[in-house]
Amino acid sequence: MTHSIKTQGHGEYNRTMRAKKSLGLKTQFEFARAKKALGQNFLKSNLALRKIIEAGEIKPDDIILEIGPGKGGLTEKLLENAGLVIAVEKDNRLFEFLKTKFAKEIKNKKLILKNEDILKFEVTRQNLLNYKIIANIPYNITGAILKKFLTEKNQPENMILMVQHEVAKRIIAGDKKESILSISVKMYGEPKMVMKVPARYFSPAPKVDSAVIAIKNISRKIFKKNDINEEKFWKIVKTGFAHKRKKLSGNLKSLNPIGKTYGVADLGNKRAENLSLAEWTMLAKL
């Protein structure tokens, strides 16, 4: 993997200075404003950063993909532990700021900094294999990020993510009520709550608390082991959750032969949220 490094010319220096000014820089690496439209809330808790790094179980030869590095607080910790960090930042101001802050690491090819939308980031083009995602992600695209990378051809090994606390609880489904989101994550990996993160740990503070979740052992082994077609599986799940208040047998009537066999005869009064991952797998096998 290669990355060309250019020296900072006069035009680039001016862009960096404009970026610093627009960020409200007080010192070389300190600024206050965040873009609400991009879901920016900068993590300022050393405890949370340490827990994220611990959950990532980072080895010296690990490749880490970081989404939305922001001020670079997590990026610093990742660089201390990983072999290579690829940080994707959409905000042009932050990108220019990070280029200055991590100029040494970029030059030493410890950090590859990308100025683009993570949802358009092409994993295969970067030849990313055996990588981990560790990030404080923009909450407004949490679902899209999970879908993109869990279903990616080259899936990450693990994902350690900062998400909204309520979203984390839905993914874990500790109340035994599943959702499309929880089934989507559990079909590919093993989710676990690492810690709750209060809103005061961020700047600016969001209106809700957050949580760090770990999704380990990501793969397609359940699909392969049970000889299940991915596309058909998600069609069944989406149909089952189409009307949450209806019994699952009623929702699945439109799917043949499932609706006329297992769906009607054996599900009884169950709703989609009451089915375990194993039961969804059984439905898909039929």
Secondary structure, 3 states (H helix, E strand, C coil): CCCCCCCCCHHHHHHHHHHHHHCCCCECCECCCCCHHHCCCEECCHHHHHHHHHHHCCCCCCEEEEECCCCCHHHHHHHHHCCEEEEECCCHHHHHHHHHHCHHHHHCCCEEEECCCHHHCCCCCCCCCCEEEEEECCHHHHHHHHHHHHCCCCCCCCEEEEEEHHHHHHHHCCCCCCCHHHHHHHCCCEEEEEEEECHHHEECCCCCCEEEEEEECCCCHHHHHCCCCHHHHHHHHHHHCCCCCCCHHHHHHHCCCHHHCHHHHHCCCCCHHHCCHHHHHHHHHC
